[in-house]
Amino acid sequence: MIEIREIEPELTYIIRHSVLRPHQTIEDCKYDTDHGNGAFHVGVFYQKILISVGSFCIEKNPDFQTEMQYRLRGMATLEEFRKLGAGRSLISYAENSIKSQGFDLLWCKGRTTVQAYYSKLGFEVHGEVFDYPPIGPHIIMVKQL
C-alpha cells in the first residue's frame, strides 16, 4: 500500500510548494542544501502517487555539541493523505539511514502549528519560538538517535 524510497530533490518541489509555501514561487521551494554532500530526499507513495516528502542534509546547529548532525527540511504530506502514517514512516526510514552512517542527532526548524506532531515522533523543543519570514513562527525541534 505505502512505498517509501529515496527520490530526486526535484520531486519534492511540488509538494513543498502546495503544502508549505503556496503563496510563494516554486523557486522558493528549492533549497540551497538540496544537492549538498550527504543530502537525501525521501518520498512516500500511496498507490504510486507521491503523497509525502522530506529532505535531509548534513548541517550543524551550533547549539548542539555533537558533530554528527542531520537537519530535516521541507517535510510535508498532502492534506488528503494525512492520517495514513506517511510522515511517521518517512521519519523512521530517514532515521535508520542517518543512524547507519554514524550520525546521532536530527533537528529541524518546525512550524509551531506542527510542534505537537513532531513531539509524537520523539522530537523535543529546543529554545524559544522565533519568526521565520515570510512563513511565520517556528521552533527548533531535536531528536537524539
C-alpha positions, 0 to 999 in steps of 0.5 A: 500500500505505502512505498517509501524510497529515496527520490530526486530533490526535484520531486519534492518541489511540488509538494513543498510548494502546495503544502508549505509555501503556496503563496510563494514561487516554486523557486522558493521551494528549492533549497540551497542544501538540496544537492549538498554532500550527504543530502537525501530526499525521501518520498512516500507513495500511496498507490504510486502517487507521491503523497509525502516528502522530506529532505535531509542534509548534513548541517550543524546547529551550533547549539548542539555539541555533537558533530554528527548532525542531520537537519530535516527540511521541507517535510510535508504530506498532502492534506488528503493523505494525512492520517495514513502514517506517511510522515511517521514512516518517512521519519523512521526510514530517514532515521535508520539511514542517518543512524547507519552512517554514524550520525546521532542527532536530527533537528529541524526548524518546525512550524509551531502549528506542527510542534505537537506532531513532531513531539509524537515522533520523539522530537523535543523543543529546543529554545524559544519560538522565533519568526521565520519570514515570510512563513511565520513562527517556528521552533527548533525541534531535536531528536537524539538517535 
